[in-house]
């Protein structure tokens, strides 16, 4: 068993467990895809539902405040939440053998920050002891840019949020832990299968100029300048599929930087299609099937196929989210059709490195000369942002006359740049020396590396956005050290922490967005190659490696300048839950029904694993829920009327095939009273017919 010095193995104590209870609520275009044969598996294949593995799945809601919370990803001042479209969720998968277990979590959020990783590990230790540790737990993000920000302890990522947001942090940590707990309770003997395919119309290279600088040997691997690889892992138990993980590289940025509705974006829609549309999952009732669509090396992959925000395949961001998500879902399904049984060990190894201070051997550098990484610096192109998807960190440097209380509290952002640092980061034009700014560096430098084995599939895990060629080079290093074919190794980006991008040295020289966002200098990728080689060599030899330097904890240095909403009020003569705008008397499938209610500030209750609205249908036994906020067809728009009056507007896009009958909207929220108590209320619309 491959372990770090402080790691532990956890021989499985469970051989059979009862069916789980998944936490409540935790619960168009044709794809240009081709299915290829799965690579040969050297071990004897497992038979269908052979019980070779323990498998478990779980899901929970990680939605943050639906109003007045800065959104994570585009770092746009003023892009604050004002409703919900598609709720983000955490999806957990546990794989076990008699010798080892592995937790794999995919969260529909912007990033897995080290603060959240640390919080999850702390809670898992309380619940499970040493069963699930940093060694055998892998947390990754789909990188949606339409979810709440503020869960980080790194100042650079809280600039537009105006500080750390406890509600967002709690939603992410608690949701992830709940999903893992559900998956643990769900463990039972099952089997795994692996399929592979390609998808060619859900991504485009947004930094082609930089990519073209790479050597021909690299570019020949991706002749269209995209990574079309689709890899699907299927979990089966009791003769049926209970889960699926579909890896594909494309940014989760179909929703734009002007959107204000919380959304899991295109990868969330892919999960929704697989879970809800195909398997009938209703999240408020639990889930007996869980499907995740994680990233790989998507640093330079955009879903905006016409290389402009919200442009491609259509000019509508909601349609684009649906189409790009549907293409991933269909590509995953096609790959599953060619899946083959998987067998082999479950294993994992993790260590930490100080990526800002690594002496890189000449073996890994383009010149063959030893080089060194440097403290983190943001380049001018980072601030300018990716014109294909959206800006990076606007407001650095802070324009004259513009004040940001968060930045002021930290001592300002316009810091002098020493000559030695400018030389170390060349040819980057530095705009903010994040690694040496007060009161502590604004981004982490001690970051985790992890290698995970699931049978014959290996994941090389790093906490950054790796370009397709950076991912390729790391995969080559790891595959060579492990002695396995390249196709058996995936680059798992956005894993266990976040520190912006990793471009190749050649791409770095172009100083496009990805190069300017490669914080630790031109030799960041060679440093990763060197350290992954060290880790993979130890992994192959079943040798221990030191844990490395400890990641920092600056949770006690987190300002928050977002005002807390006070007690709620109503318009004169109105009560909480009153309907301001009633739905029409009747609708037809394909039309949109709408209603507007006197509501309360959603920060008073996120209603996580719950909903703000149900669409109900009358039946012989009463009213039953047929749709709810959090699912694709329902949108929730929050607005403020005056200082303390909230209005909730809901729309329902009535699906084709909706049965005729009598329907109504029912709104749920919690009023904060002047005495500080929360008082739940319900608002009910007039009834309407669907003919």
C-alpha positions as CSV (number, residue, x, y, z in Angstrom):
1,X,0.0,0.0,0.0
2,X,1.4,3.4,-1.0
3,X,1.3,5.9,1.8
4,X,2.9,9.0,3.1
5,X,4.7,9.0,6.4
6,X,1.6,10.1,8.2
7,X,-0.9,8.2,6.1
8,X,-2.8,5.2,7.3
9,X,-4.4,2.3,5.5
10,X,-7.9,1.4,6.3
11,X,-8.7,-2.3,5.8
12,X,-12.3,-2.5,4.9
13,X,-14.4,-3.5,7.8
14,X,-17.6,-3.7,5.7
15,X,-18.4,-6.6,3.5
16,X,-22.1,-6.0,3.2
17,X,-24.2,-3.0,4.2
18,X,-27.9,-2.1,3.7
19,X,-29.1,0.2,1.0
20,X,-28.3,3.8,1.8
21,X,-30.6,6.6,2.5
22,X,-29.3,9.4,0.4
23,X,-29.8,12.8,2.0
24,X,-33.0,14.5,1.0
25,X,-32.3,16.8,-1.9
26,X,-28.7,15.9,-1.6
27,X,-29.9,13.6,-3.1
28,X,-29.4,20.9,-28.9
29,X,-27.3,19.8,-31.0
30,X,-26.1,16.4,-31.9
31,X,-22.7,15.5,-30.4
32,X,-19.9,15.0,-32.8
33,X,-18.5,12.0,-30.9
34,X,-16.8,8.7,-31.7
35,X,-16.4,5.8,-29.4
36,X,-13.0,4.1,-29.3
37,X,-12.2,0.7,-27.9
38,X,-11.2,0.7,-24.3
39,X,-7.5,0.0,-23.7
40,X,-6.5,-3.5,-22.8
41,X,-6.7,-4.3,-19.2
42,X,-3.8,-6.5,-18.1
43,X,-5.6,-8.1,-15.1
44,X,-8.4,-10.6,-15.5
45,X,-11.6,-8.6,-16.0
46,X,-14.2,-8.6,-13.3
47,X,-17.5,-10.2,-14.2
48,X,-20.7,-8.1,-14.1
49,X,-21.5,-7.2,-10.5
50,X,-18.8,-9.6,-9.4
51,X,-18.5,-7.9,-6.0
52,X,-14.8,-7.3,-6.5
53,X,-15.2,-3.8,-5.1
54,X,-17.2,-2.1,-2.5
55,X,-19.0,0.9,-4.2
56,X,-21.1,3.6,-2.8
57,X,-22.6,6.9,-4.0
58,X,-24.0,10.0,-2.3
59,X,-25.1,13.5,-3.2
60,X,-25.9,16.7,-1.4
61,X,-26.7,20.3,-2.0
62,X,-24.0,23.0,-1.8
63,X,-26.0,26.0,-2.8
64,X,-25.0,29.2,-1.1
65,X,-27.0,32.4,-0.5
66,X,-29.3,33.2,-3.4
67,X,-29.0,36.9,-2.9
68,X,-26.3,39.5,-2.5
69,X,-23.3,37.1,-2.5
70,X,-20.4,37.7,-4.9
71,X,-20.1,34.9,-7.5
72,X,-16.9,32.9,-7.9
73,X,-15.0,32.6,-11.2
74,X,-15.1,35.8,-13.2
75,X,-14.2,38.0,-10.2
76,X,-16.6,40.7,-11.3
77,X,-17.5,43.4,-8.8
78,X,-21.2,43.6,-8.6
79,X,-21.9,40.1,-10.1
80,X,-23.8,39.2,-7.0
81,X,-26.3,36.3,-6.7
82,X,-30.0,37.2,-7.3
83,X,-31.7,33.9,-7.6
84,X,-31.2,30.2,-8.6
85,X,-31.5,28.3,-11.8
86,X,-29.7,24.9,-11.4
87,X,-28.6,24.1,-7.9
88,X,-25.0,23.0,-7.5
89,X,-24.4,19.7,-5.7
90,X,-21.6,17.6,-4.3
91,X,-21.4,14.1,-5.7
92,X,-19.4,11.5,-3.8
93,X,-18.2,8.1,-4.9
94,X,-16.4,5.6,-2.6
95,X,-14.4,2.7,-4.0
96,X,-13.2,-0.1,-1.7
97,X,-11.3,-3.3,-1.6
98,X,-10.2,-5.4,1.4
99,X,-7.0,-3.4,1.6
100,X,-8.0,0.2,0.8
101,X,-10.8,2.7,0.3
102,X,-10.9,5.8,-1.9
103,X,-13.2,8.8,-1.7
104,X,-13.8,10.8,-4.9
105,X,-15.9,13.9,-4.8
106,X,-17.0,16.2,-7.6
107,X,-18.4,19.6,-6.5
108,X,-20.4,21.9,-8.7
109,X,-18.6,25.0,-7.5
110,X,-15.9,27.4,-8.7
111,X,-12.9,25.7,-7.0
112,X,-11.9,23.5,-4.2
113,X,-10.0,25.9,-2.0
114,X,-7.6,24.6,0.7
115,X,-9.9,26.1,3.3
116,X,-12.7,23.8,2.2
117,X,-10.4,20.9,1.9
118,X,-9.1,21.4,5.4
119,X,-12.7,21.8,6.7
120,X,-13.8,18.6,5.0
121,X,-10.9,16.7,6.4
122,X,-11.6,18.0,9.9
123,X,-15.2,16.9,9.7
124,X,-14.4,13.5,8.3
125,X,-12.0,12.9,11.1
126,X,-14.8,13.6,13.6
127,X,-17.2,11.2,11.9
128,X,-14.9,8.4,10.7
129,X,-11.6,8.6,12.6
130,X,-8.8,7.6,10.2
131,X,-11.0,5.9,7.7
132,X,-11.0,8.8,5.3
133,X,-7.9,11.0,5.4
134,X,-6.2,13.4,3.0
135,X,-4.3,10.4,1.7
136,X,-7.4,8.6,0.3
137,X,-9.8,11.5,-0.3
138,X,-9.8,13.4,-3.5
139,X,-11.9,16.6,-3.8
140,X,-12.3,18.2,-7.2
141,X,-14.5,21.0,-8.8
142,X,-16.4,21.3,-12.0
143,X,-15.3,25.0,-12.0
144,X,-18.7,26.6,-12.5
145,X,-18.4,30.4,-12.6
146,X,-22.1,30.8,-11.6
147,X,-21.9,29.8,-7.9
148,X,-21.2,31.6,-4.7
149,X,-17.7,32.9,-3.8
150,X,-16.2,33.6,-0.4
151,X,-15.3,30.1,0.8
152,X,-11.6,30.7,0.3
153,X,-9.0,31.9,2.9
154,X,-6.9,33.2,0.0
155,X,-7.3,37.0,-0.3
156,X,-6.8,37.0,-4.1
157,X,-10.0,35.0,-4.6
158,X,-12.1,37.1,-2.2
159,X,-11.4,40.5,-3.8
160,X,-14.7,40.9,-5.6
161,X,-16.6,39.0,-2.8
162,X,-15.4,41.6,-0.3
163,X,-14.2,38.9,2.1
164,X,-14.7,35.5,3.5
165,X,-18.3,34.3,3.6
166,X,-19.1,31.8,6.3
167,X,-22.4,30.8,4.8
168,X,-20.7,29.8,1.6
169,X,-18.0,27.9,3.3
170,X,-20.5,26.1,5.5
171,X,-22.6,25.1,2.5
172,X,-19.7,23.6,0.7
173,X,-18.0,21.8,3.6
174,X,-21.3,20.5,5.0
175,X,-22.6,19.5,1.6
176,X,-19.4,17.6,0.7
177,X,-19.3,15.8,4.0
178,X,-23.0,14.9,3.7
179,X,-22.4,13.4,0.3
180,X,-19.4,11.4,1.6
181,X,-21.4,10.2,4.6
182,X,-24.2,9.0,2.3
183,X,-21.7,7.2,0.0
184,X,-20.2,5.5,3.0
185,X,-23.6,4.3,4.2
186,X,-24.3,3.1,0.7
187,X,-21.2,0.9,0.4
188,X,-22.0,-2.6,-0.9
189,X,-20.3,-5.1,-3.2
190,X,-20.4,-4.1,-6.8
191,X,-18.3,-3.8,-10.0
192,X,-16.7,-1.1,-12.1
193,X,-16.4,-0.7,-15.9
194,X,-14.4,1.7,-18.0
195,X,-15.3,3.2,-21.3
196,X,-13.6,5.7,-23.6
197,X,-14.7,7.9,-26.5
198,X,-14.2,11.3,-28.1
199,X,-16.2,14.6,-28.2
200,X,-15.3,17.2,-30.8
201,X,-18.0,19.9,-30.6
202,X,-18.0,20.9,-26.9
203,X,-14.7,22.7,-26.6
204,X,-12.4,25.1,-28.5
205,X,-8.9,26.2,-27.7
206,X,-9.2,29.8,-26.5
207,X,-5.4,30.4,-26.6
208,X,-4.4,29.0,-29.9
209,X,-1.6,31.5,-30.3
210,X,0.1,30.2,-27.2
211,X,-0.6,26.5,-28.0
212,X,1.0,26.9,-31.4
213,X,4.3,27.6,-29.6
214,X,4.5,24.0,-28.3
215,X,6.8,21.5,-30.1
216,X,5.3,19.5,-32.9
217,X,5.5,16.3,-30.9
218,X,3.0,17.7,-28.5
219,X,0.7,19.4,-31.1
220,X,0.4,16.1,-33.1
221,X,-1.3,14.5,-30.1
222,X,-4.1,17.1,-30.4
223,X,-4.3,18.1,-34.1
224,X,-7.5,20.1,-33.5
225,X,-5.9,21.9,-30.6
226,X,-8.4,20.4,-28.2
227,X,-8.4,17.4,-25.9
228,X,-11.5,15.4,-27.2
229,X,-11.0,12.5,-24.7
230,X,-14.0,11.2,-22.9
231,X,-13.4,8.7,-20.1
232,X,-16.3,7.1,-18.2
233,X,-16.3,5.0,-15.1
234,X,-19.5,3.1,-14.4
235,X,-20.4,1.8,-10.9
236,X,-22.8,-1.2,-10.9
237,X,-24.4,-3.1,-8.1
238,X,-27.3,-5.6,-8.0
239,X,-27.6,-5.8,-11.7
240,X,-28.0,-2.1,-12.3
241,X,-25.9,1.1,-12.7
242,X,-25.8,3.2,-9.5
243,X,-23.3,5.8,-10.6
244,X,-21.1,7.1,-13.4
245,X,-18.2,9.5,-13.7
246,X,-17.5,11.2,-17.0
247,X,-14.2,13.1,-17.4
248,X,-14.0,15.7,-20.2
249,X,-12.0,18.9,-20.6
250,X,-14.1,22.0,-21.2
251,X,-14.5,25.1,-19.1
252,X,-17.7,25.3,-17.1
253,X,-18.4,28.8,-18.4
254,X,-21.4,28.7,-20.7
255,X,-23.1,31.1,-18.2
256,X,-21.7,34.6,-18.6
257,X,-20.2,37.2,-16.3
258,X,-23.5,39.2,-16.4
259,X,-25.5,36.2,-15.1
260,X,-26.8,36.5,-11.5
261,X,-28.6,33.1,-11.1
262,X,-26.8,30.4,-9.2
263,X,-26.1,27.6,-11.7
264,X,-24.0,24.4,-12.0
265,X,-23.6,25.4,-15.7
266,X,-23.0,22.9,-18.5
267,X,-21.5,20.1,-16.4
268,X,-24.3,20.5,-14.0
269,X,-26.8,20.1,-16.8
270,X,-25.0,17.0,-18.0
271,X,-25.4,15.5,-14.5
272,X,-29.0,16.7,-14.4
273,X,-29.7,15.0,-17.7
274,X,-28.2,11.7,-16.6
275,X,-29.8,11.7,-13.1
276,X,-33.1,13.4,-13.6
277,X,-34.0,13.0,-17.2
278,X,-32.8,9.4,-17.7
279,X,-32.9,7.9,-14.2
280,X,-35.8,9.9,-12.8
281,X,-33.9,11.3,-9.8
282,X,-35.9,13.8,-7.8
283,X,-33.4,15.5,-5.6
284,X,-35.8,16.4,-2.8
285,X,-36.6,12.7,-2.5
286,X,-33.1,11.2,-2.6
287,X,-31.1,9.6,-5.4
288,X,-30.5,6.0,-6.3
289,X,-28.2,7.1,-9.2
290,X,-25.4,9.7,-9.1
291,X,-23.6,11.0,-12.2
292,X,-20.6,13.5,-12.1
293,X,-18.9,15.2,-15.0
294,X,-15.4,16.3,-13.7
295,X,-12.7,18.2,-15.5
296,X,-9.3,17.1,-16.6
297,X,-6.8,19.5,-18.2
298,X,-9.3,22.2,-19.3
299,X,-7.1,25.3,-18.7
300,X,-7.3,26.5,-22.4
301,X,-10.6,24.7,-23.3
302,X,-13.6,27.0,-23.7
303,X,-17.3,25.9,-24.3
304,X,-17.9,29.2,-26.1
305,X,-17.3,27.7,-29.6
306,X,-17.2,31.1,-31.4
307,X,-14.6,32.4,-29.0
308,X,-16.7,35.0,-27.3
309,X,-18.7,34.9,-24.1
310,X,-22.2,33.3,-24.6
311,X,-21.4,32.8,-28.3
312,X,-21.5,29.2,-29.5
313,X,-23.4,27.1,-30.3
314,X,-26.1,29.9,-29.9
315,X,-26.1,33.5,-28.6
316,X,-28.2,32.5,-25.5
317,X,-26.3,31.4,-22.4
318,X,-29.1,29.1,-21.1
319,X,-29.3,27.3,-24.4
320,X,-25.5,27.0,-24.6
321,X,-25.4,25.6,-21.1
322,X,-28.0,23.0,-22.1
323,X,-26.5,22.1,-25.4
324,X,-22.9,21.8,-24.2
325,X,-24.0,19.8,-21.2
326,X,-26.2,17.6,-23.4
327,X,-23.3,16.8,-25.7
328,X,-21.1,15.7,-22.7
329,X,-24.0,13.6,-21.4
330,X,-24.5,11.9,-24.8
331,X,-20.8,11.4,-25.3
332,X,-20.5,9.7,-21.9
333,X,-23.5,7.5,-22.7
334,X,-21.8,6.5,-26.0
335,X,-18.6,5.6,-24.2
336,X,-20.5,3.6,-21.6
337,X,-21.9,1.5,-24.4
338,X,-18.4,0.3,-25.2
339,X,-17.3,0.0,-21.5
340,X,-15.3,-3.1,-20.3
341,X,-15.1,-4.5,-16.8
342,X,-12.4,-3.0,-14.7
343,X,-10.3,-4.8,-12.1
344,X,-7.2,-4.1,-10.0
345,X,-6.2,-2.4,-6.8
346,X,-7.5,0.8,-5.2
347,X,-4.7,3.0,-4.1
348,X,-3.7,6.6,-3.5
349,X,-0.8,8.7,-2.3
350,X,-0.5,12.4,-1.5
351,X,2.3,14.8,-0.6
352,X,2.7,18.6,-0.4
353,X,5.3,20.8,-2.2
354,X,6.1,24.5,-2.0
355,X,5.5,25.3,-5.6
356,X,7.0,28.8,-5.1
357,X,10.4,27.5,-4.1
358,X,11.4,24.5,-6.1
359,X,14.8,23.9,-7.7
360,X,14.1,22.3,-11.0
361,X,16.6,19.9,-12.5
362,X,17.6,20.6,-16.1
363,X,16.1,17.2,-17.1
364,X,12.7,18.9,-17.0
365,X,13.4,22.4,-18.5
366,X,13.4,23.3,-22.2
367,X,17.0,24.5,-22.1
368,X,18.3,21.5,-20.1
369,X,19.6,24.0,-17.5
370,X,18.5,24.0,-13.9
371,X,15.9,26.6,-13.1
372,X,13.8,27.8,-10.1
373,X,10.2,28.6,-9.5
374,X,9.3,32.0,-7.9
375,X,6.8,33.6,-5.5
376,X,3.3,34.0,-7.0
377,X,2.7,37.0,-9.3
378,X,-0.3,38.0,-11.4
379,X,0.5,39.1,-14.9
380,X,-1.2,41.9,-16.9
381,X,-2.9,39.3,-19.1
382,X,-4.5,37.7,-16.0
383,X,-6.1,41.1,-15.1
384,X,-7.2,41.6,-18.7
385,X,-8.8,38.2,-18.6
386,X,-9.9,35.7,-21.2
387,X,-11.9,37.5,-23.8
388,X,-13.4,34.2,-24.9
389,X,-15.0,33.5,-21.5
390,X,-14.7,36.6,-19.3
391,X,-12.2,38.8,-17.3
392,X,-9.8,37.6,-14.7
393,X,-9.3,39.9,-11.7
394,X,-10.5,43.3,-12.6
395,X,-9.6,46.1,-10.3
396,X,-5.9,45.2,-9.9
397,X,-4.3,47.6,-9.7
398,X,-7.1,49.5,-8.0
399,X,-7.9,52.6,-10.2
400,X,-7.4,55.9,-8.6
401,X,-10.4,57.2,-6.7
402,X,-12.0,53.7,-6.4
403,X,-12.1,52.2,-2.9
404,X,-12.4,48.5,-1.9
405,X,-12.7,48.2,1.9
406,X,-11.4,44.6,1.7
407,X,-8.2,45.7,-0.1
408,X,-7.8,48.7,2.1
409,X,-7.9,46.4,5.2
410,X,-5.1,44.3,3.8
411,X,-2.8,47.3,3.2
412,X,-3.5,47.9,-0.5
413,X,-2.7,45.9,-3.7
414,X,-0.4,48.3,-5.6
415,X,2.8,46.9,-4.1
416,X,6.4,47.5,-5.4
417,X,7.9,44.7,-7.5
418,X,11.5,43.9,-6.7
419,X,13.9,43.5,-9.6
420,X,14.8,39.9,-8.6
421,X,11.2,38.9,-8.7
422,X,10.6,40.6,-12.1
423,X,13.6,38.7,-13.4
424,X,12.4,35.4,-12.0
425,X,8.9,35.8,-13.6
426,X,10.1,37.1,-17.0
427,X,8.8,37.6,-19.6
428,X,5.6,38.2,-17.5
429,X,4.7,41.8,-16.9
430,X,3.8,41.7,-13.2
431,X,0.8,43.7,-12.0
432,X,0.5,42.2,-8.5
433,X,3.2,40.3,-6.6
434,X,0.6,38.1,-4.8
435,X,3.2,35.9,-3.1
436,X,4.9,38.7,-1.2
437,X,1.9,41.0,-0.4
438,X,0.8,41.9,3.1
439,X,-0.4,40.7,5.6
440,X,0.3,37.2,4.3
441,X,0.7,36.0,0.7
442,X,-2.6,36.3,-1.1
443,X,-2.5,32.8,-2.7
444,X,-1.1,29.5,-1.3
445,X,2.3,28.2,-2.2
446,X,2.3,24.9,-0.3
447,X,0.0,22.7,-2.5
448,X,-0.8,19.0,-2.7
449,X,0.0,16.5,-5.3
450,X,-1.9,13.2,-5.4
451,X,-1.9,10.0,-7.4
452,X,-5.0,7.9,-7.4
453,X,-5.5,4.4,-8.8
454,X,-8.9,2.9,-9.5
455,X,-8.1,-0.5,-11.0
456,X,-6.2,0.3,-14.2
457,X,-7.2,4.0,-14.3
458,X,-4.8,6.5,-12.7
459,X,-5.4,10.1,-11.9
460,X,-2.6,12.6,-11.5
461,X,-4.2,15.3,-9.3
462,X,-3.1,18.9,-9.0
463,X,-4.8,22.0,-7.7
464,X,-4.6,24.1,-10.9
465,X,-6.1,24.7,-14.3
466,X,-3.7,22.8,-16.5
467,X,-3.7,23.5,-20.3
468,X,-4.1,20.4,-22.5
469,X,-0.4,20.3,-23.3
470,X,0.7,20.8,-19.6
471,X,-1.7,17.9,-18.8
472,X,-0.2,15.8,-21.6
473,X,3.4,16.3,-20.3
474,X,2.4,15.4,-16.7
475,X,0.5,12.3,-17.9
476,X,3.6,11.2,-19.9
477,X,5.8,11.6,-16.8
478,X,3.4,9.7,-14.6
479,X,2.7,6.9,-17.1
480,X,6.4,6.4,-17.7
481,X,7.2,6.2,-14.0
482,X,4.3,3.8,-13.4
483,X,5.1,1.7,-16.5
484,X,1.6,2.0,-18.0
485,X,0.2,3.2,-21.3
486,X,-0.4,6.9,-21.5
487,X,-4.2,6.5,-22.0
488,X,-4.5,4.9,-18.6
489,X,-3.5,8.2,-16.9
490,X,-5.8,11.2,-16.7
491,X,-4.8,14.7,-15.5
492,X,-7.2,15.6,-12.7
493,X,-7.1,19.4,-12.4
494,X,-8.9,21.5,-9.8
495,X,-8.0,18.9,-7.1
496,X,-7.7,19.6,-3.4
497,X,-6.7,23.2,-3.7
498,X,-6.6,26.1,-6.2
499,X,-3.7,28.3,-7.5
500,X,-4.8,29.5,-11.0
501,X,-3.1,28.1,-14.1
502,X,-0.3,25.9,-15.3
503,X,0.9,26.6,-18.9
504,X,3.9,25.1,-20.6
505,X,7.0,27.2,-20.7
506,X,6.4,27.8,-24.4
507,X,2.8,28.9,-23.7
508,X,4.0,31.0,-20.8
509,X,6.3,33.0,-23.2
510,X,3.2,34.2,-25.1
511,X,1.7,35.7,-22.0
512,X,-1.8,35.0,-23.0
513,X,-4.4,34.8,-20.2
514,X,-3.2,31.3,-19.1
515,X,0.5,32.3,-19.1
516,X,-0.2,35.5,-17.1
517,X,-2.2,33.3,-14.7
518,X,0.7,30.8,-14.2
519,X,1.6,32.4,-10.9
520,X,4.9,30.8,-10.0
521,X,6.8,31.6,-13.2
522,X,7.9,30.0,-16.4
523,X,9.1,26.8,-14.8
524,X,5.9,25.9,-12.9
525,X,5.1,23.0,-15.2
526,X,8.7,21.6,-15.2
527,X,8.5,21.7,-11.4
528,X,5.2,19.8,-11.5
529,X,6.8,17.3,-13.9
530,X,9.7,16.8,-11.5
531,X,7.6,16.4,-8.4
532,X,5.0,14.1,-10.1
533,X,7.9,11.9,-11.3
534,X,9.1,11.7,-7.7
535,X,5.7,10.8,-6.4
536,X,4.8,8.3,-9.2
537,X,8.2,6.6,-8.8
538,X,7.5,6.0,-5.1
539,X,3.9,5.0,-5.9
540,X,5.1,2.4,-8.3
541,X,7.7,1.0,-5.8
542,X,5.1,1.1,-3.0
543,X,7.4,3.3,-1.0
544,X,6.6,6.0,1.5
545,X,7.2,9.6,0.8
546,X,7.4,12.5,3.3
547,X,4.2,14.5,3.6
548,X,6.2,17.6,2.8
549,X,5.6,21.1,4.2
550,X,2.4,21.8,6.0
551,X,-0.2,23.9,4.1
552,X,-1.0,27.2,5.8
553,X,-4.0,28.0,7.9
554,X,-4.9,31.7,7.9
555,X,-8.5,31.2,8.8
556,X,-8.1,33.6,11.7
557,X,-7.1,36.5,9.3
558,X,-10.3,36.7,7.2
559,X,-12.1,40.1,7.0
560,X,-15.7,40.3,5.7
561,X,-17.1,43.6,4.5
562,X,-20.5,42.3,3.2
563,X,-23.4,43.8,5.2
564,X,-25.6,41.2,6.9
565,X,-29.3,41.7,6.0
566,X,-31.5,42.9,8.8
567,X,-35.1,42.0,9.6
568,X,-37.5,41.6,6.7
569,X,-40.4,43.9,5.9
570,X,-43.4,43.8,3.6
571,X,-45.0,46.4,1.4
572,X,-47.8,48.4,3.1
573,X,-50.9,46.3,3.5
574,X,-49.2,43.0,2.4
575,X,-48.1,39.9,4.3
576,X,-45.2,37.6,3.8
577,X,-46.1,35.1,1.1
578,X,-48.7,37.3,-0.6
579,X,-48.8,37.0,-4.3
580,X,-47.9,40.2,-6.1
581,X,-48.4,38.8,-9.6
582,X,-50.6,35.8,-10.2
583,X,-50.1,33.2,-12.9
584,X,-52.4,33.4,-15.9
585,X,-55.6,31.3,-15.8
586,X,-54.2,28.7,-18.3
587,X,-51.1,27.7,-20.2
588,X,-50.1,25.1,-22.8
589,X,-47.0,22.9,-22.7
590,X,-44.1,24.9,-24.2
591,X,-45.3,28.1,-22.6
592,X,-43.9,29.8,-19.4
593,X,-45.9,30.2,-16.2
594,X,-44.9,32.8,-13.7
595,X,-45.8,34.2,-10.3
596,X,-44.3,36.8,-7.9
597,X,-44.4,36.7,-4.1
598,X,-43.7,39.0,-1.2
599,X,-40.7,37.1,0.2
600,X,-37.7,37.3,2.6
601,X,-34.0,37.6,2.2
602,X,-32.7,34.2,1.2
603,X,-29.6,34.7,3.3
604,X,-31.8,34.0,6.3
605,X,-32.2,30.4,5.1
606,X,-30.3,29.0,2.1
607,X,-32.9,26.2,2.1
608,X,-30.0,23.8,1.2
609,X,-31.4,20.3,0.4
610,X,-34.7,22.0,0.1
611,X,-36.4,24.5,-2.3
612,X,-37.9,28.0,-2.5
613,X,-40.7,26.8,-4.8
614,X,-42.8,23.8,-5.7
615,X,-45.0,23.5,-8.8
616,X,-47.9,21.4,-7.6
617,X,-50.6,19.5,-9.5
618,X,-54.0,18.6,-8.1
619,X,-54.9,15.0,-7.8
620,X,-57.4,12.6,-6.2
621,X,-55.3,12.6,-3.0
622,X,-54.4,16.3,-2.9
623,X,-51.6,18.4,-4.3
624,X,-48.3,16.7,-5.4
625,X,-45.0,18.3,-6.4
626,X,-44.2,18.0,-10.1
627,X,-41.3,20.5,-10.4
628,X,-39.3,22.6,-8.0
629,X,-36.7,25.4,-7.9
630,X,-33.3,23.8,-8.2
631,X,-34.3,21.8,-11.3
632,X,-33.8,23.0,-14.9
633,X,-37.3,24.2,-15.8
634,X,-37.7,26.5,-12.9
635,X,-36.0,29.8,-12.4
636,X,-36.0,31.9,-9.2
637,X,-35.3,35.6,-9.5
638,X,-34.8,37.6,-6.3
639,X,-35.0,41.4,-6.1
640,X,-35.0,44.0,-3.4
641,X,-37.8,46.6,-3.1
642,X,-36.5,49.4,-0.8
643,X,-34.2,48.7,2.1
644,X,-35.7,45.5,3.5
645,X,-38.4,44.2,1.2
646,X,-37.7,41.1,-0.8
647,X,-39.6,39.9,-3.9
648,X,-39.3,36.4,-5.3
649,X,-40.3,35.8,-8.9
650,X,-40.5,32.3,-10.3
651,X,-40.9,31.0,-13.8
652,X,-41.7,27.5,-15.0
653,X,-41.0,26.5,-18.5
654,X,-43.7,23.9,-19.0
655,X,-42.2,20.8,-20.6
656,X,-43.8,19.1,-23.6
657,X,-45.9,16.2,-22.5
658,X,-47.0,17.9,-19.2
659,X,-50.3,16.2,-18.3
660,X,-53.4,18.3,-18.5
661,X,-54.7,19.4,-15.1
662,X,-54.9,21.9,-12.4
663,X,-51.6,23.4,-11.1
664,X,-50.4,26.0,-8.6
665,X,-47.1,27.6,-7.3
666,X,-46.2,27.3,-3.7
667,X,-43.3,29.5,-2.3
668,X,-41.4,28.7,0.9
669,X,-39.1,31.1,2.8
670,X,-38.1,32.3,6.3
671,X,-38.7,35.8,7.6
672,X,-36.2,37.3,10.1
673,X,-38.3,39.1,12.7
674,X,-37.2,42.2,14.6
675,X,-36.7,40.0,17.7
676,X,-34.1,37.9,15.8
677,X,-36.2,34.8,15.3
678,X,-36.8,33.1,12.0
679,X,-40.4,32.5,11.1
680,X,-41.1,30.2,8.1
681,X,-44.0,31.1,5.8
682,X,-45.7,29.7,2.7
683,X,-47.2,31.6,-0.2
684,X,-49.7,30.0,-2.6
685,X,-50.7,31.3,-6.0
686,X,-54.0,31.0,-7.7
687,X,-54.6,27.8,-9.5
688,X,-54.1,27.5,-13.2
689,X,-54.9,25.0,-15.9
690,X,-52.6,23.3,-18.4
691,X,-54.6,22.1,-21.4
